Each structure stands twice: as structure tokens, then as C-alpha cells.
Amino acid sequence: MAARLRKTHQDEIRGKIQVSNLIHRVNEYAIGNLTDEDISPNRLNAIKLLLNKSLPDLQSIELTGEGGGPVQIVATALDEKL
């Protein structure tokens, strides 16, 4: 058997699968397939904490031009003879 190039690959995949399972569980709760009896508030808080550690928060980014104004895009055409 060939040696592994990245020894941490298996751990990364295991972590992604665990995060996927947590997301699936919360999604099932959100759409009503699971009830409050299926997931306790403590378990929901634990899932939230784990997801916050595993997935980055989405942030809005505002792109502005010079002096806070709009961004200017300058396009130039290349000579097709090249």
C-alpha cells in the first residue's frame, strides 16, 4: 500500500462529516421534521457552539472607490493582431 501524502486528510474528512451531520440535524429541526422532544435546548446550544467553531461566519463587505465613492471599472481592449 502506498504511503499517504497528507496524514491529516482522514481527520479533515471525519471533521467535515461530523459538521455535515450537525447541519443536517439542525435543518431537520428547522423544517419541522424534528420536535422539541427530539432535540433538547442544551443540545441545540452545543450544536451551535460546534458549528461556530467549524464554519466561518458570513460577513458583508462593502467595496468603495476613492473617497468613499463608487468603484470605477476601466476596461481596455487588446489588439487582436497579437
Buried (B, 14 or more C-beta within 10 A) or exposed (E): EEEEEEEEEEEEEEEEEEBEEBBEBBEEBEEEEBEEEEBEEEEBEEBEEEEEEBEEEEEEEEEEEEEEEEEEEEEEEEEEEE
